[in-house]
């Protein structure tokens, strides 16, 4: 599933999978949340899953949104697309 990334202030990265409720998008949110929990990138502080978005909170002294996005993109490619 295609994701969009949006920096949120200097400590967050919002990963969005849809603009409206969608079971496949929610499955992608949960899958990415599990993937980040299993292999957290350096600087990751917290993830906050929602219905179609995942907020990724990080320490800006350790990483930034662009670096985190580059680390998350391969995880997205490995997600199971089944909701």
Buried (B, 14 or more C-beta within 10 A) or exposed (E): BEBEBEBEEEBBBBBBBBEEEBEBBBBBBBBBBBBBEEEBBEBBBEBEBEEBBBBBBBEEEEBBBEBBBEBBEEBBEEBEEEE
